Amino acid sequence: MIYMDNAATSFPKPEEVYKAIDHFNRNLGGSPGRGSHRATLRAGAIMLECRELLARLFNISDAAQIAFTANITDAINIGLKGILKPGDHVITSSMEHNAVARPLYALSQQGVEWTPVPCAADGSLNPDHITPLIKPNTRMICMLHASNLTGTILPIEEVGRIARRHGLIFMIDSAQTAGVVPIDVQDANIDILTFTGHKGLLGPQGTGGIYVDPRVELRLLKEGGTGSASELLEQPAVMPDRLESGTPNTPGIAGLAAGIAFIFKTGMENIRRHELELTDILIRELRNIPGLTVYGPGDARRMTAVVSFNINGLDCGEISLRLDQEYGIITRSGMHCAPLAHQTIGTAATGACRISPGCFTGSSDIHTVVEAIRQIASS
């Protein structure tokens, strides 16, 4: 099998990730914050280690401002619904994933005003188009860092400066960039950063989290046991307990910590360089196939390792199915949970086939994939 769906879930994981999860499940156990015995203390230490690794990765000054969630969708809902109320206005890009778009659609039915800034056909966003859309009731700018459809990286540093200048909360969906593209919450003026563990951070599914700047106060979506201040019926006010009700996925967080440690050991710049080289080959070779259209910027330096395409006269689902069944190549086809992005690039009626290599993909894998697509196109 040649796995080319890392934009959905990175695979394989570093061996250290598998070992960390297995070691916790077999030897540690314990629920962090629940009691004072050695098992719970070890579990708490794992949580702390992962928080500190994330703080280092994102240049967060206080690791306690990072709360773990079930996934990034959970985190995005916490951020959006914890801030926005009827009468507020929020600005996004037109490339948003449904993880942002669906909560905002639901909020728009409750009186929140939502304006997507139109992006170009390659998925890029011009920051100059944001300021004219800011209104007296604008409360937040929320956007993804990179598209899961075209790989296009959005200019969050420039947009963050606009948000800070106008006193707006700036929230980022880093699902496609965390662990691959540098993110500095200080330099980018990010007030709320949401992340997932199972993509570029190389951890397992069922992990994710949210960073909240201390100046931002979120309304709670849920309350429950935190292992702290248990004598009170009121939810603890301190972070991260405030946002971490219920028993966390500690084995998953152990794996996530191992994934982040692998990134530091390998060097994010080396992972990024490798994926740039693969993406560059992929784009160049696909463009030489007659009848094939490649979407996005076409410049690997402006993208993550995500390349979407269509072949004239073929359904994208058929392409993906044939790549799997005839060549053992795993890709993703359809709408990619991003209908707004498909509308932006002009593929809402067709969808697209997506190839997303990762840090364990080899250049020989890319050439094999291209040749398989060439054969499908020519047939």
N, C-alpha and C positions, 0 to 999 in steps of 0.2 A: 504494500500500500504506500502511495505517495500522498501525504497529507498536505492539503493546500487550503485549509479553512481556519487559519490561525486568527483571523479577525473575529471569528465566533468563539473559539476556545483554543488556546495554544496547546499544541501537542507535537511531540512528547514533552513531558516536564523534565527538568533536571533530575537526575537520580536522587539528589539530596532531598527533593520534595517528597518523593515516594517514601524514602526512609524516615523522614520526620513525621509524616502522618502515621506510618506503621508503628514507629517507636512510641508515639503518644498512645495509640490505641492499645498496644500490647503491654506497655510498661509503666505508663504514668497515670492516665485516667484523671479523675478529679475535676471539679467544676470551679473555675476561678471565682474568688470572692465568697465562696460558700463554705465557711468554716475556717479553721486555722491548722488543720493537719497538713502533713507534708505533700499529699497529692494535690490539694487545692492551692498550696503555695507554689508548687511547680507549675501548675496550670496558669496561675497569675503571672509568673515570671515569663512564660511564653507569650502571653498577651502583651506584657510590657516590652519585651524584646521586639516584637513585631511593630508595635507603635513607634518605638524609637527608630527602627529601620525606616519606616514610612516617613517620619519627621525628617530624618536625614535626607531621604530621597527627594522630598518636596520642599526642603528648606523651611520647615515649620518649627518655630521657636519653642513651642510647648506641645509635647507629644500627647498630653492629656486632652488636647482639643480634637483628637482623632477618635471617633467612635466606630466600632465595627458593626456592619450590617449584614443582612443575608446576601445581598448583591448590590450592584450599583443602581438598579431600578428602585430598590428599597431606599437607598441613600438619596436619590433624586427626588422621590416623593417626600421624604423628610424635609429636604431643602425647600422645595417649591411650596408645599402645603404648610410648612412651618413659618413661611414669610408672607405669602400673598393672601390677601383677603378681598372681598368684593369692593370694587371701586379702584383697586390698584391696577397698574399697567406694567406689563413685562415685555421685554424685547428679546427675541431669539434670532437665530439664522434660519434660512429656509431649508437647511440641510439636516435638521434635527432628526434623531432616531425617535421611535415611538416611546422610548423610556422617558423622554422629555415631552414629546408632542401629546401623548395621551393624557398624562396628568394635567397639562395645560388646557387641553380641550375640555376636560371635566371641570376645571376651575373656571373656564370661560362660560360654562353653562350656569355658573354660580355668581357671575358678575365681575370676574377678573377680565381685564382687557388684554389681549395678546396680539402683538405685531411681529410677524416674522420678517426679517430684513431679506429682500431678494438677493440671492447669490448668483454669480455668473454660471454659465452652462457647464463650466469645469468644476463647479463647487466652491470656487473661491469667493471670499467676502471682502468688499471694500469698506474699511472702517469709517470712511467719510460719509457713508450712507446711514450711519447710526444716529449721529447727533441730531439731524433734522427730525427724527422720529421721537425724540425725548419730549415728554409732556410733563406738566406739573404733577400729575399723579403717577408718573413712572417710578417704580420701586426697585426694579431689578433688571439686569441684563443676564441672561442665561444662555450659554451656547456650548456645543461640543468643541473639543480641541481639534479633532480630525474626523472626517466622514468615514463611516463604515462602508459606504458605497463607492466612493471615488478615491478615498485615501487623502483627500485634500486637507492640508493643515491650515487652520484658521489663525488669524493674527491676534492671539489672545493678549499679548503684551500691549498692543495699541488700543484694543478695546478696553482693557483693564484701566488704562490711563483715562479714557473717556468716562468710564464708570466712576472712577475716583473723583475726577474733576466735577462731576455733576452730583456727587453724593449718593450714588446708586450702589446697591449690593450687586457684586459680580460673582456669578456662580458658573462653574465649569464641569462639564461631563468629560472625564478623561479616559473613557473606556478604551479608546483606540490608541492612546499615546502613553499612558503611565507605564514606565519601565523601558520605553523605547525612545521617546522624545523628552528632553529635559523639561521639567515643570518646576518653577520657582514661585511659590505663592506670594513672596514679598515683591519680587520684580514685576510680576504680572498683576499685582493688586487684587489677588483672588481672595474673596471673603468666604466662599463656600466651594470646596473642592470635593467632588465625588469620584470614587475610583472602584474598579472591580479587580478581584484577585486572580481571575482565571484566564486572563489574556496576556498582555505584555508583562505583567508582574510574575507570570509563570507559576502561580499557585493553583489550587484546586477550585472547582466550581463550588458555589455556595459561600464564597467569601467576597467581601467588599467593605466599603466604609465611606465615611464623610469627615472632612475637616471643616470646622466652623471657627471663624475668627472670633476671639473673645468679645469683640464689640457687637457681634450679631447675636440676637436672642431669638430662638426658634420656639414657636408653639409646638407642643408635643402631639404626636400622632398616637402614641400609646404609652401606657404606664405599666409597671409590674415589678417583679423582683429583680433586684440588682446586686444583692449580697451586701449592700451598704445601707446604713440608717434604717435597718429593718424594723425598728420599733415604731417608725412613723408610717402613717397612711399616705402622706404626701410624697410625691416623687422627689428623689434627691435633686438638688439644684446644681451640683457640681458636675463637670465633665470629667470623664466620658460617661459616668453612671447615668446621667440624665437621659442619654439616648441609647442606652444599652440594657433595656429590659429583657429579661429572660436569659436562659442559659446560652452562651455563645457557642459557635462552632469551633471549639478549641483545637481539635485535630486539624481542621482546615486552616486555622490561623497559624498553627505550627508549620504546616506546609507552605503557607504564604510567606512566612518569615524566611524559610529556606529558599524560596524562589527569589526574594529580594536580595538575600545574601549572595545568591549565585550571580545576580545582576551586578552587584558591587565587585565581586571577585572577577568576573569576566570583563567588566567595564561597559557601561551603557553606550559609550561612544563606539566601542567595537561591535556591539550588537547592531547599533544603528548603521554603521558603515557596511556591515555584511548585508543587512536588509536593503540598503540603498543599491548595492551592487546587483542583488537579485532582481529588484524591481526594475532597474535600468535595463537589464538583459530582457526581462519579460516584456516590457513595453516595446523595446526596439524590435524584437522578433515577432511579436504579435502584429505589429503594424505592417509587417511584410506579407501577411497572409491576405490574399484577395477576398473581398467580401466581408471582412471583419472590421468592426468599429470598436476602438478603445475609448473609454470615457475617462474624464478627469484631466488634470493639468498636463499630463504627459512628461513631467519633469520629476524624477524621483526625489529630488531635493525638496520639493514642495509637497511631498506626500509621505504617508506611511506605506508599508508594504501591502497595499490593497490595489488590485487592478480588476476593473469590471469591463466586460465586453459583450457584444452580440455578434452573431454571424447571420448575414442576410438569408432569410428563408427558413431559418431554424429556430424553434422555440428554445429559450434559454434552459428550461427544465429538461428538454431532450438532450441538450449539450452536456449538462451536468450528469444526467443519468448515464449517458454513453461513456463519459470519461470515467465514471465509477465502474460500470459493469464490464466495459471492454478493455480498460487500461489500468484499473485499480487506482485512479486518481480521485481524491476527495476534494470537491469544490462546493460552492453554495450558489443556488440560483433562486430567482424570484424577486420579491420586493425587499428582502433584507430588513424587515421591520422599519423601513424608512420611506414611506410613501411621499412625504414632502420632498425628500432628496430626489426621488425618481421624477417627480413633477418638475423639479428645478433643472435636471439635466436632460429631460425630454424622453424618459423611458417608462413613464407611468403605465403605458398601455402594454408594454412588452416585458418589463422587468429586465434583469441582466444576469449574466453568469459572472461570478466573482472568484478570483484567485488571490489567496493571501498567504504567501510564504512566511516562515518565521525564522528564529535564530538557529534552529537545527536543520533547516532546509539547505541542501547543497546545490551548487550551480548545475550539477548533472541532473538533478531533479527538475530544475527549470527547463533545461533543454528537452527532457523527456516529455514534460507537459506541453511545451510548445509544439513538438512534433505530433503529439496526439491530437491537439487542436487543429493542426494543419491537415491531418488526415481526415478528420471529421468535416472540416470545411470543404475539402476537395471532393468528398463523397456526396 
